[in-house]
Amino acid sequence: HTFDIVVTDIEMPEMNGFEFAEAIRADQNLHQLPVIAVSSLVSPAAIERGRQAGLYDYIAKFDRPGLIAALKEQIEERARADAAKRAA
């Protein structure tokens, strides 16, 4: 399977979203995959932890417009990168 983007919750059993993002970054085949996290824990410390884990964005769990905007941004960025590769 291939994926364009991953949306994960931060609060999960067994592996939290930070650890999940770090595992994706460590995987040679997936390290470029955009990861967006949603969480009810939105604090400066949590957002910074997300940056350190390699998250592309960190959205409040119930901020649907924010999540849609973040997804749209990542899809558009990927389309631009794909177009640049084809032009080269």
All heavy atoms as an XYZ file, in Angstrom:
683
protein
N       0.834     -1.185      0.000
C       0.000      0.000      0.000
C       0.875      1.244      0.000
O       1.954      1.251      0.579
C      -0.905      0.026      1.234
C      -1.833     -1.137      1.307
N      -2.909     -1.270      0.478
C      -1.847     -2.209      2.119
C      -3.547     -2.371      0.787
N      -2.922     -2.981      1.777
N       0.374      2.291     -0.627
C       1.050      3.580     -0.555
C       0.081      4.587      0.038
O      -1.134      4.472     -0.126
C       1.509      4.066     -1.941
O       0.365      4.215     -2.779
C       2.488      3.091     -2.562
N       0.625      5.567      0.703
C      -0.173      6.585      1.366
C       0.350      7.955      0.973
O       1.546      8.140      0.779
C      -0.090      6.423      2.893
C      -0.525      5.066      3.372
C       0.402      4.057      3.572
C      -1.871      4.799      3.601
C       0.012      2.804      4.003
C      -2.263      3.547      4.031
C      -1.325      2.543      4.237
N      -0.559      8.922      0.881
C      -0.174     10.297      0.592
C       0.107     11.076      1.864
O       0.924     11.988      1.876
C      -1.276     11.011     -0.196
C      -1.459     10.421     -1.578
O      -0.445     10.019     -2.194
O      -2.602     10.352     -2.036
N      -0.602     10.714      2.932
C      -0.490     11.451      4.198
C      -1.011     10.555      5.319
O      -1.842      9.687      5.081
C      -1.281     12.771      4.109
C      -0.934     13.700      5.257
C      -2.767     12.528      4.031
C      -1.382     15.129      5.020
N      -0.523     10.786      6.523
C      -0.997     10.062      7.696
C      -1.570     11.076      8.673
O      -0.945     12.102      8.944
C       0.151      9.284      8.382
C      -0.294      8.707      9.717
C       0.679      8.194      7.473
N      -2.760     10.776      9.186
C      -3.355     11.564     10.266
C      -3.433     10.640     11.469
O      -3.998      9.545     11.380
C      -4.755     12.083      9.892
C      -5.360     12.856     11.059
C      -4.691     12.964      8.649
N      -2.842     11.073     12.562
C      -2.808     10.242     13.758
C      -3.253     11.033     14.973
O      -3.109     12.256     15.028
C      -1.386      9.681     14.002
O      -1.426      8.808     15.133
C      -0.370     10.785     14.254
N      -3.785     10.332     15.931
C      -4.085     10.920     17.230
C      -2.804     10.862     18.057
O      -1.953     10.001     17.832
C      -5.196     10.130     17.919
C      -5.879     10.895     19.045
O      -5.249     11.795     19.639
O      -7.044     10.601     19.336
N      -2.642     11.758     18.980
C      -1.493     11.708     19.880
C      -1.735     10.684     20.982
O      -0.849      9.940     21.363
C      -1.192     13.107     20.487
C      -0.668     14.049     19.411
C      -0.209     13.012     21.651
C       0.652     13.639     18.783
N      -2.955     10.627     21.481
C      -3.287      9.756     22.605
C      -3.812      8.416     22.082
O      -4.978      8.288     21.735
C      -4.320     10.436     23.489
C      -3.840     11.763     24.012
C      -4.977     12.671     24.451
O      -6.137     12.238     24.491
O      -4.692     13.831     24.739
N      -2.920      7.437     22.031
C      -3.282      6.093     21.582
C      -2.700      5.081     22.562
O      -1.710      5.373     23.231
C      -2.698      5.826     20.186
C      -3.156      6.778     19.115
S      -2.566      6.337     17.470
C      -0.788      6.422     17.653
N      -3.290      3.891     22.627
C      -2.722      2.857     23.499
C      -1.459      2.275     22.877
O      -1.284      2.285     21.660
C      -3.840      1.799     23.561
C      -4.630      2.006     22.320
C      -4.523      3.480     21.992
N      -0.580      1.816     23.695
C       0.649      1.125     23.317
C       1.707      2.030     22.697
O       2.862      1.955     23.058
C       0.364     -0.063     22.404
C      -0.498     -1.109     23.080
C      -0.745     -2.309     22.218
O       0.161     -2.699     21.444
O      -1.842     -2.870     22.318
N       1.353      2.875     21.709
C       2.307      3.787     21.082
C       1.595      5.121     20.890
O       0.553      5.166     20.239
C       2.766      3.240     19.729
C       3.707      4.181     18.984
S       4.139      3.633     17.316
C       5.293      2.330     17.670
N       2.146      6.197     21.450
C       1.481      7.485     21.251
C       1.834      8.055     19.871
O       2.679      7.526     19.152
C       1.803      8.466     22.388
C       3.257      8.895     22.419
O       3.863      9.163     21.388
N       3.807      8.977     23.627
N       1.167      9.111     19.494
C       1.367      9.700     18.175
C       2.768     10.226     17.937
O       3.262     10.202     16.807
N       3.432     10.690     18.990
C       4.816     11.146     18.851
C       5.719      9.965     18.469
O       6.535     10.062     17.560
C       5.332     11.778     20.143
C       4.533     12.961     20.614
C       3.971     12.964     21.880
C       4.343     14.075     19.809
C       3.253     14.049     22.332
C       3.624     15.173     20.256
C       3.068     15.156     21.519
N       5.548      8.857     19.190
C       6.344      7.664     18.906
C       6.038      7.118     17.506
O       6.940      6.664     16.803
C       6.061      6.584     19.958
C       6.507      6.985     21.349
C       5.905      6.115     22.441
O       4.844      5.509     22.235
O       6.519      6.074     23.519
N       4.773      7.185     17.116
C       4.369      6.733     15.788
C       5.056      7.567     14.705
O       5.612      7.028     13.744
C       2.844      6.814     15.668
C       2.292      6.351     14.355
C       2.566      5.077     13.872
C       1.477      7.173     13.614
C       2.045      4.654     12.656
C       0.943      6.762     12.409
C       1.232      5.489     11.931
N       5.057      8.885     14.878
C       5.719      9.769     13.915
C       7.213      9.485     13.872
O       7.816      9.456     12.788
C       5.469     11.238     14.277
N       7.831      9.259     15.019
C       9.259      8.943     15.054
C       9.551      7.625     14.333
O      10.561      7.503     13.634
C       9.751      8.896     16.497
C       9.781     10.262     17.138
C       9.964     10.241     18.645
O       9.737      9.200     19.293
O      10.313     11.311     19.176
N       8.655      6.656     14.464
C       8.835      5.376     13.773
C       8.744      5.575     12.257
O       9.509      4.974     11.496
C       7.795      4.364     14.248
N       7.834      6.417     11.817
C       7.713      6.717     10.383
C       8.977      7.418      9.891
O       9.513      7.091      8.837
C       6.449      7.549     10.105
C       5.213      6.671     10.297
C       6.481      8.165      8.703
C       3.893      7.407     10.227
N       9.477      8.376     10.644
C      10.690      9.101     10.242
C      11.899      8.159     10.169
O      12.808      8.363      9.376
C      11.009     10.242     11.222
C      10.004     11.348     11.225
C      10.028     12.148      9.932
N       8.759     12.821      9.778
C       7.806     12.455      8.922
N       7.987     11.470      8.108
N       6.667     13.102      8.857
N      11.913      7.130     11.010
C      13.034      6.194     11.043
C      12.970      5.159      9.912
O      13.973      4.512      9.617
C      13.074      5.474     12.394
N      11.813      5.022      9.278
C      11.641      4.035      8.211
C      12.104      4.631      6.883
O      11.565      5.637      6.420
C      10.175      3.629      8.123
C       9.938      2.508      7.121
O      10.358      2.641      5.947
O       9.298      1.517      7.509
N      13.087      4.013      6.254
C      13.665      4.524      5.012
C      12.622      4.697      3.913
O      12.721      5.610      3.104
C      14.774      3.578      4.544
C      15.604      4.108      3.422
C      16.457      5.308      3.844
O      16.603      5.631      5.010
N      17.018      5.975      2.866
N      11.607      3.836      3.882
C      10.578      3.903      2.844
C       9.489      4.929      3.138
O       8.758      5.323      2.236
C       9.932      2.532      2.646
C      10.919      1.512      2.145
O      11.725      1.786      1.262
N      10.889      0.328      2.731
N       9.356      5.340      4.383
C       8.258      6.224      4.774
C       8.706      7.589      5.282
O       7.861      8.449      5.540
C       7.412      5.552      5.869
C       6.791      4.214      5.529
C       6.113      3.626      6.756
C       5.817      4.355      4.377
N       9.987      7.815      5.439
C      10.465      9.001      6.152
C       9.997     10.323      5.534
O       9.930     11.332      6.219
C      11.986      8.978      6.302
C      12.724      9.210      5.037
N      12.945      8.216      4.105
C      13.290     10.325      4.530
C      13.606      8.715      3.096
N      13.835      9.993      3.317
N       9.635     10.344      4.257
C       9.157     11.577      3.611
C       7.644     11.762      3.746
O       7.114     12.798      3.373
C       9.522     11.558      2.120
C      11.003     11.563      1.860
C      11.616     12.939      2.067
O      10.916     13.941      2.206
N      12.922     12.999      2.077
N       6.940     10.778      4.271
C       5.485     10.808      4.378
C       5.027     11.887      5.370
O       5.460     11.886      6.515
C       4.990      9.437      4.839
C       3.509      9.185      4.868
C       2.909      9.279      3.472
C       3.246      7.801      5.450
N       4.165     12.810      4.931
C       3.670     13.828      5.863
C       2.807     13.196      6.956
O       1.972     12.335      6.673
C       2.817     14.743      4.984
C       3.201     14.444      3.584
C       3.673     13.030      3.576
N       3.028     13.617      8.191
C       2.244     13.131      9.326
C       1.645     14.338     10.030
O       2.357     15.262     10.422
C       3.108     12.322     10.316
C       2.250     11.828     11.480
C       3.787     11.152      9.617
N       0.315     14.314     10.174
C      -0.416     15.358     10.895
C      -1.026     14.712     12.124
O      -1.611     13.629     12.042
C      -1.521     15.968     10.014
C      -0.900     16.691      8.813
C      -2.403     16.919     10.827
C      -1.908     17.209      7.813
N      -0.891     15.365     13.263
C      -1.449     14.840     14.507
C      -2.650     15.660     14.934
O      -2.683     16.876     14.741
C      -0.404     14.862     15.611
N      -3.622     14.977     15.513
C      -4.752     15.633     16.153
C      -4.721     15.237     17.624
O      -4.339     14.119     17.967
C      -6.107     15.255     15.509
C      -6.200     15.779     14.097
C      -6.340     13.763     15.527
N      -5.083     16.171     18.475
C      -5.047     15.888     19.904
C      -5.894     16.878     20.677
O      -6.074     18.022     20.253
C      -3.603     15.971     20.417
O      -3.558     15.686     21.800
N      -6.399     16.430     21.797
C      -7.063     17.351     22.709
C      -6.034     18.058     23.590
O      -6.350     19.036     24.252
C      -8.082     16.603     23.576
O      -7.436     15.591     24.315
N      -4.800     17.573     23.579
C      -3.708     18.192     24.326
C      -2.958     19.152     23.412
O      -2.054     18.753     22.692
C      -2.739     17.123     24.838
C      -3.315     16.035     25.725
C      -2.275     14.958     25.980
C      -3.792     16.641     27.028
N      -3.359     20.406     23.423
C      -2.711     21.401     22.565
C      -2.072     22.447     23.477
O      -2.728     23.326     23.998
C      -3.717     22.063     21.597
C      -3.019     23.054     20.692
C      -4.412     20.995     20.763
N      -0.784     22.288     23.688
C      -0.012     23.219     24.502
C       1.280     23.513     23.759
O       1.689     22.728     22.890
C       0.295     22.609     25.869
O       1.206     21.535     25.727
N       1.947     24.605     24.089
C       3.233     24.873     23.434
C       4.220     23.717     23.583
O       4.939     23.379     22.635
C       3.727     26.134     24.126
C       2.479     26.836     24.560
C       1.540     25.721     24.955
N       4.246     23.072     24.742
C       5.172     21.954     24.953
C       4.815     20.766     24.066
O       5.696     20.124     23.488
C       5.164     21.536     26.422
N       3.528     20.468     23.926
C       3.101     19.353     23.077
C       3.391     19.645     21.615
O       3.840     18.767     20.869
C       1.611     19.067     23.286
N       3.164     20.864     21.186
C       3.436     21.244     19.794
C       4.932     21.141     19.508
O       5.337     20.629     18.469
C       2.886     22.651     19.504
C       1.349     22.616     19.545
C       3.381     23.172     18.162
C       0.692     23.973     19.552
N       5.760     21.579     20.442
C       7.211     21.470     20.276
C       7.641     20.004     20.235
O       8.488     19.623     19.427
C       7.953     22.205     21.393
C       9.465     22.104     21.304
C      10.046     22.603     19.982
O       9.453     23.500     19.343
O      11.104     22.079     19.561
N       7.039     19.189     21.079
C       7.344     17.739     21.061
C       6.975     17.156     19.693
O       7.698     16.313     19.160
C       6.574     17.043     22.185
C       6.688     15.538     22.193
C       8.085     15.066     22.592
N       8.116     13.621     22.659
C       8.533     12.823     21.666
N       8.948     13.330     20.537
N       8.524     11.517     21.807
N       5.875     17.633     19.126
C       5.466     17.187     17.799
C       6.477     17.576     16.733
O       6.792     16.777     15.846
N       6.995     18.788     16.809
C       8.031     19.223     15.857
C       9.256     18.321     15.954
O       9.829     17.925     14.945
C       8.440     20.670     16.137
C       7.571     21.669     15.446
C       8.188     23.059     15.485
N       7.081     23.999     15.482
C       6.649     24.676     16.517
N       7.255     24.597     17.671
N       5.609     25.472     16.411
N       9.650     18.028     17.179
C      10.820     17.170     17.394
C      10.586     15.761     16.847
O      11.522     15.118     16.393
C      11.167     17.102     18.876
C      11.667     18.408     19.431
C      11.822     18.371     20.942
O      11.523     17.374     21.592
N      12.269     19.491     21.506
N       9.334     15.303     16.891
C       9.001     13.961     16.397
C       8.867     13.931     14.881
O       8.776     12.862     14.291
C       7.706     13.476     17.043
N       8.850     15.106     14.248
C       8.760     15.159     12.795
C       7.358     15.340     12.252
O       7.111     15.080     11.076
N       6.444     15.804     13.093
C       5.084     16.063     12.607
C       5.085     17.259     11.670
O       5.795     18.232     11.895
C       4.141     16.351     13.783
C       3.884     15.188     14.729
C       3.064     15.665     15.924
C       3.182     14.044     14.024
N       4.278     17.190     10.640
C       4.137     18.318      9.717
C       3.189     19.357     10.285
O       3.320     20.538      9.994
C       3.607     17.833      8.368
C       4.676     17.276      7.471
C       5.501     16.236      7.886
C       4.876     17.797      6.204
C       6.474     15.729      7.067
C       5.856     17.292      5.371
C       6.652     16.258      5.813
O       7.626     15.757      4.997
N       2.202     18.897     11.075
C       1.263     19.825     11.692
C       0.674     19.171     12.928
O       0.680     17.942     13.066
C       0.147     20.199     10.704
C      -0.345     21.630     10.880
O      -0.213     22.173     12.002
O      -0.838     22.201      9.908
N       0.168     19.997     13.837
C      -0.412     19.546     15.098
C      -1.706     20.329     15.264
O      -1.672     21.544     15.403
C       0.578     19.860     16.231
C       0.286     19.204     17.542
C       1.034     18.128     17.983
C      -0.732     19.664     18.369
C       0.796     17.528     19.203
C      -0.991     19.069     19.588
C      -0.224     18.004     20.006
O      -0.468     17.415     21.217
N      -2.832     19.654     15.209
C      -4.151     20.293     15.170
C      -4.971     19.897     16.396
O      -4.931     18.728     16.810
C      -4.922     19.842     13.903
C      -4.083     19.998     12.643
C      -6.260     20.556     13.782
C      -3.772     21.398     12.252
N      -5.713     20.857     16.938
C      -6.642     20.544     18.025
C      -7.677     19.551     17.508
O      -8.178     19.681     16.383
C      -7.329     21.812     18.526
N      -7.973     18.540     18.300
C      -8.808     17.429     17.863
C     -10.142     17.869     17.265
O     -10.618     17.279     16.307
C      -9.050     16.476     19.026
C      -9.714     15.178     18.601
C      -9.831     14.229     19.751
C      -8.577     13.396     19.833
N      -8.645     12.313     20.805
N     -10.740     18.886     17.807
C     -12.065     19.284     17.340
C     -12.021     20.482     16.400
O     -13.038     21.105     16.131
C     -12.972     19.541     18.537
C     -13.093     18.309     19.398
C     -12.457     18.226     20.620
C     -13.802     17.207     18.945
C     -12.541     17.079     21.394
C     -13.895     16.054     19.705
C     -13.264     15.989     20.937
N     -10.862     20.791     15.870
C     -10.700     21.882     14.911
C     -10.783     21.320     13.491
O      -9.791     21.192     12.790
C      -9.361     22.598     15.139
C      -9.146     23.775     14.203
O     -10.066     24.124     13.435
O      -8.035     24.332     14.229
N     -11.988     20.989     13.071
C     -12.178     20.392     11.748
C     -11.671     21.300     10.621
O     -10.972     20.823      9.735
C     -13.648     20.040     11.554
C     -13.920     19.338     10.258
C     -15.402     19.030     10.091
N     -15.625     18.383      8.846
C     -16.267     17.260      8.705
N     -16.755     16.650      9.762
N     -16.442     16.740      7.513
N     -11.989     22.617     10.646
C     -11.449     23.480      9.586
C      -9.918     23.503      9.570
O      -9.302     23.534      8.509
C     -12.025     24.860      9.901
C     -13.258     24.590     10.701
C     -12.933     23.352     11.494
N      -9.297     23.461     10.731
C      -7.838     23.438     10.803
C      -7.272     22.159     10.211
O      -6.267     22.185      9.502
N      -7.918     21.035     10.476
C      -7.471     19.759      9.928
C      -7.623     19.752      8.409
O      -6.702     19.351      7.685
C      -8.246     18.597     10.543
C      -7.912     17.207      9.997
C      -6.436     16.875     10.159
C      -8.787     16.163     10.677
N      -8.748     20.227      7.923
C      -8.972     20.270      6.474
C      -7.950     21.183      5.809
O      -7.389     20.843      4.760
C     -10.419     20.692      6.162
C     -11.366     19.564      6.589
C     -10.598     21.022      4.681
C     -12.829     19.923      6.560
N      -7.658     22.325      6.415
C      -6.656     23.248      5.858
C      -5.273     22.599      5.831
O      -4.531     22.732      4.853
C      -6.622     24.541      6.663
N      -4.911     21.882      6.891
C      -3.607     21.222      6.941
C      -3.513     20.118      5.885
O      -2.480     19.978      5.218
C      -3.360     20.634      8.331
N      -4.576     19.354      5.712
C      -4.585     18.312      4.688
C      -4.467     18.923      3.292
O      -3.689     18.447      2.460
C      -5.861     17.475      4.786
C      -5.952     16.551      5.999
C      -7.360     15.997      6.137
C      -4.933     15.430      5.893
N      -5.228     19.981      3.056
C      -5.179     20.647      1.757
C      -3.769     21.173      1.474
O      -3.249     21.028      0.371
C      -6.192     21.788      1.724
C      -6.271     22.497      0.400
C      -7.327     23.582      0.425
C      -7.327     24.331     -0.884
N      -8.267     25.429     -0.902
N      -3.142     21.771      2.468
C      -1.786     22.306      2.301
C      -0.795     21.204      1.925
O       0.020     21.372      1.023
C      -1.340     22.993      3.589
C       0.062     23.550      3.542
C       0.465     24.179      4.869
O      -0.401     24.700      5.579
O       1.664     24.115      5.170
N      -0.888     20.059      2.605
C       0.036     18.965      2.314
C      -0.214     18.368      0.930
O       0.731     18.036      0.216
C      -0.059     17.879      3.385
C       0.499     18.303      4.715
C       1.928     18.780      4.605
O       2.767     18.141      3.974
N       2.228     19.925      5.202
N      -1.459     18.255      0.535
C      -1.790     17.720     -0.790
C      -1.285     18.660     -1.869
O      -0.692     18.229     -2.868
C      -3.308     17.477     -0.910
C      -3.691     16.286     -0.015
C      -3.711     17.230     -2.356
C      -5.179     16.120      0.184
N      -1.486     19.965     -1.684
C      -1.007     20.935     -2.672
C       0.517     20.945     -2.744
O       1.097     21.035     -3.822
C      -1.546     22.327     -2.342
C      -3.032     22.457     -2.598
C      -3.626     23.762     -2.091
O      -2.931     24.518     -1.365
O      -4.802     24.022     -2.399
N       1.177     20.839     -1.592
C       2.639     20.821     -1.572
C       3.166     19.586     -2.303
O       4.125     19.671     -3.067
C       3.146     20.843     -0.132
C       4.646     20.959     -0.020
C       5.100     21.132      1.409
O       4.533     21.983      2.115
O       6.026     20.405      1.807
N       2.534     18.452     -2.088
C       2.957     17.232     -2.772
C       2.740     17.351     -4.275
O       3.571     16.916     -5.068
C       2.207     16.036     -2.214
C       2.556     14.754     -2.976
C       2.122     13.554     -2.254
N       3.347     12.863     -1.901
C       3.419     11.881     -1.058
N       2.365     11.489     -0.419
N       4.550     11.278     -0.809
N       1.618     17.961     -4.687
C       1.346     18.138     -6.121
C       2.397     19.039     -6.758
O       2.860     18.763     -7.877
C      -0.055     18.704     -6.313
N       2.796     20.101     -6.060
C       3.856     20.985     -6.577
C       5.179     20.232     -6.707
O       5.894     20.379     -7.718
C       4.031     22.210     -5.675
C       2.951     23.259     -5.834
C       3.304     24.553     -5.099
N       3.443     24.377     -3.660
C       2.437     24.454     -2.784
N       1.216     24.713     -3.203
N       2.661     24.305     -1.508
N       5.508     19.436     -5.722
C       6.758     18.673     -5.757
C       6.728     17.657     -6.897
O       7.727     17.481     -7.617
C       6.994     17.971     -4.424
N       5.603     16.996     -7.098
C       5.475     16.026     -8.191
C       5.601     16.715     -9.546
O       6.248     16.212    -10.453
C       4.146     15.271     -8.102
C       4.102     14.289     -6.941
O       5.173     13.982     -6.351
O       2.990     13.834     -6.599
N       4.983     17.897     -9.670
C       5.055     18.650    -10.927
C       6.497     19.096    -11.205
O       6.959     19.042    -12.338
C       4.129     19.856    -10.871
N       7.213     19.492    -10.165
C       8.612     19.914    -10.334
C       9.479     18.730    -10.761
O      10.367     18.889    -11.593
C       9.139     20.506     -9.025
N       9.209     17.545    -10.230
C       9.966     16.354    -10.616
C       9.717     16.012    -12.082
O      10.637     15.660    -12.804
C       9.576     15.157     -9.749
C      10.160     15.178     -8.369
C       9.718     13.952     -7.608
C      10.165     14.016     -6.170
N       9.681     12.869     -5.390
N       8.464     16.114    -12.510
C       8.136     15.809    -13.898
C       8.753     16.816    -14.851
O       9.142     16.467    -15.961
C       6.620     15.776    -14.087
C       5.970     14.504    -13.542
C       4.532     14.396    -13.990
N       3.708     15.518    -13.590
C       3.035     15.609    -12.457
N       3.080     14.623    -11.594
N       2.292     16.662    -12.183
N       8.875     18.070    -14.426
C       9.430     19.136    -15.279
C      10.956     19.002    -15.400
O      11.537     19.487    -16.361
C       9.057     20.500    -14.736
N      11.571     18.376    -14.415
C      13.045     18.278    -14.410
C      13.575     17.238    -15.358
O      13.054     16.450    -15.937
C      13.529     17.963    -12.997
